[in-house]
Amino acid sequence: MPFDINTLWEMITPLREIATLVSFGSFLGIVWWAWSKRRSNDFSEAANLPFQQD
């Protein structure tokens, strides 16, 4: 059976599409988590940490 690069490419393409969608979904989840109201107080405190005295 000869090796056909087109067949390999057709097999890999759906995996690349799935990986792209999973990565984009993860990105949106992180952005949603970071900008949620519940996290804003924690991030405000963390932003002021460099300015606190020991």
Backbone bond lengths (Angstrom), bond angles and torsions (degrees), N, CA, C in turn:
res aa  C-N    CA-C-N  psi(-1)  N-CA   C-N-CA  omega(-1)  CA-C   N-CA-C  phi
1 M - - - 1.451 - - 1.528 108.58 -
2 P 1.313 117.60 118.05 1.471 120.38 -178.83 1.534 110.81 -73.17
3 F 1.318 114.39 150.31 1.457 121.37 179.66 1.527 109.58 -79.29
4 D 1.316 116.21 126.42 1.466 120.54 -179.69 1.527 108.93 -119.04
5 I 1.307 116.35 115.18 1.466 121.65 -177.29 1.519 111.48 -65.22
6 N 1.318 117.75 -30.18 1.468 120.26 179.80 1.523 111.34 -66.57
7 T 1.316 117.05 -37.75 1.458 120.53 177.74 1.526 110.20 -65.22
8 L 1.320 116.81 -42.12 1.459 121.08 177.40 1.521 110.65 -63.06
9 W 1.305 116.79 -43.34 1.468 120.86 179.87 1.524 110.81 -62.78
10 E 1.344 117.10 -39.40 1.460 120.82 178.97 1.526 111.37 -67.12
11 M 1.314 118.29 -28.02 1.457 121.76 178.10 1.527 110.95 -78.36
12 I 1.317 117.36 -34.11 1.460 121.36 -176.25 1.527 111.81 -80.98
13 T 1.307 118.66 -30.49 1.459 122.21 -175.36 1.529 112.98 -55.63
14 P 1.330 121.26 -47.59 1.476 119.34 178.26 1.531 112.65 -62.42
15 L 1.326 117.51 -34.13 1.459 119.95 177.72 1.531 110.86 -65.74
16 R 1.302 116.32 -39.16 1.471 120.52 177.15 1.522 110.73 -65.82
17 E 1.322 117.51 -38.89 1.463 120.88 178.62 1.528 110.44 -65.10
18 I 1.317 116.86 -43.55 1.460 121.11 179.37 1.529 110.17 -64.16
19 A 1.324 117.33 -43.41 1.463 120.95 179.11 1.530 110.90 -62.25
20 T 1.320 117.38 -38.66 1.459 121.37 178.23 1.522 110.76 -64.77
21 L 1.332 117.07 -44.80 1.457 120.77 -179.75 1.527 111.94 -65.66
22 V 1.334 116.99 -40.19 1.468 120.73 178.07 1.525 110.12 -65.42
23 S 1.314 117.27 -42.36 1.462 120.94 178.98 1.529 111.19 -64.07
24 F 1.304 117.10 -43.31 1.467 120.70 179.18 1.521 110.69 -65.44
25 G 1.332 117.02 -41.21 1.463 120.58 176.96 1.519 111.52 -62.52
26 S 1.323 116.92 -40.50 1.469 120.64 176.99 1.525 110.92 -63.75
27 F 1.319 116.76 -42.58 1.458 121.13 177.67 1.527 110.94 -59.70
28 L 1.331 116.99 -47.08 1.461 120.06 179.64 1.524 111.16 -63.43
29 G 1.329 117.34 -37.70 1.455 120.70 177.50 1.518 112.49 -63.64
30 I 1.311 117.43 -41.33 1.463 121.25 178.66 1.527 110.41 -66.83
31 V 1.317 117.42 -42.30 1.466 120.64 177.94 1.523 110.26 -63.08
32 W 1.304 117.50 -43.65 1.474 121.45 178.51 1.523 110.45 -61.65
33 W 1.331 117.08 -44.00 1.466 121.61 179.51 1.528 110.60 -63.53
34 A 1.329 116.95 -43.94 1.464 120.68 -176.17 1.524 112.34 -68.27
35 W 1.309 117.87 -33.74 1.459 121.01 -176.33 1.521 113.50 -97.92
36 S 1.322 118.21 6.58 1.464 119.94 -179.71 1.524 110.30 -71.43
37 K 1.308 116.61 150.72 1.461 122.52 -179.06 1.524 110.98 -61.06
38 R 1.303 116.54 -34.38 1.458 121.18 -177.73 1.527 112.12 -63.99
39 R 1.326 118.19 -28.63 1.456 122.17 -177.57 1.531 113.14 -93.04
40 S 1.312 118.80 -13.76 1.467 120.81 -173.01 1.529 112.19 -61.19
41 N 1.321 118.87 -37.70 1.458 120.99 179.71 1.528 110.65 -65.31
42 D 1.313 116.88 -43.19 1.467 120.58 179.02 1.529 111.18 -62.35
43 F 1.316 116.97 -41.62 1.455 120.37 -179.41 1.528 111.49 -70.93
44 S 1.325 117.44 -32.96 1.466 120.23 176.25 1.528 110.52 -64.45
45 E 1.321 116.29 -42.45 1.461 120.16 176.90 1.531 111.03 -64.13
46 A 1.312 116.84 -42.93 1.466 120.83 -179.35 1.534 111.15 -65.57
47 A 1.331 116.79 -33.07 1.467 119.80 179.82 1.523 111.62 -67.30
48 N 1.316 116.80 -27.25 1.471 119.83 -178.71 1.518 113.77 -91.93
49 L 1.302 119.11 -3.24 1.452 121.72 -178.97 1.538 114.25 -57.23
50 P 1.317 120.31 -40.64 1.474 119.07 -179.94 1.528 113.73 -64.24
51 F 1.336 117.43 -21.35 1.451 120.89 -175.58 1.520 113.48 -94.49
52 Q 1.321 117.32 -5.51 1.463 120.43 180.00 1.520 110.16 -79.15
53 Q 1.320 115.25 144.98 1.448 121.86 176.99 1.522 109.67 -85.79
54 D 1.318 116.89 147.97 1.465 120.67 178.59 1.502 111.67 -72.00
